[in-house]
Amino acid sequence: FAIGACLLLVTLLAAWRVWLRARFFRDLLDNAADLVQCVDANGRFLYVNQTWARVLGYAARDARAMRVFDLIAPEDLAHCHEVFAALARGEPVGLINVRMRARDGRTLKLEGHVSTHRGPRGEISNRGVFRDISRRSQEEATHLERAAMLQAIGDNLPDGVIFQMERGAAGDLRLAYVSEGIVNFSGMSAAQARSDPRNLFSRILPEDLLRWKEAARASSLRRSVFEIEA
């Protein structure tokens, strides 16, 4: 009897440790900032974390009744089927971008990685960790739209120059854009000015260059454009 009781105790302790470990990892995933999901080989949801449920608006119990393909935007479906096929073959798929429909009708753009896990009986599950980059994508689209508008205006200015500067990783100033009118003031083409801004700065009078730098610094702090005569 004593031996049986000891074996039962050992079994219960082992099961308790497994439960604690599973609970720890579940709590870790549920409190992660990224969207975490696990689906079977057919795309049926096995698990979604709290961030996934909050961002997409579906409760975990609702997700278990759906397949991931039910939420993927139609234009991304073919690509996602290719990703699943590659995962089943054991091939790496790299960074994935996919659009998914939230419960409220919005289409969110997600970016992340997916890996495959095989269970003890050979069953396949795909684990994905994603982040919502919808806002970043919108900001990038807005930036490109403004850049195109700036270029359209700048390249048609009869007696002025528009330029856009940015600071590189090393702290150096670079000309992201300069309108074609720069040739009328410096004798340099826009391409030459962009290739090495120092050539352009060297042609500005020292007193004008100082005023320009002060105006540019103030403009950067205010996040606004500035005008200066030189």
Salt bridges, closest charged atoms under 4 A:
ASP27 OD1 - ARG23 NE 3.42
ASP34 OD1 - ARG131 NH2 3.76
ASP62 OD2 - ARG103 NH1 3.14
GLU75 OE2 - ARG99 NH1 3.75
ASP76 OD1 - ARG99 NH2 2.71
GLU91 OE2 - ARG89 NE 2.92
ASP104 OD2 - ARG106 NE 2.72
GLU111 OE2 - ARG136 NH2 3.15
GLU139 OE2 - ARG135 NE 3.36
GLU140 OE2 - ARG136 NE 3.79
GLU166 OE2 - ARG174 NH2 3.61
ASP196 OD1 - ARG198 NE 3.03
ASP208 OD1 - ARG211 NH2 2.75
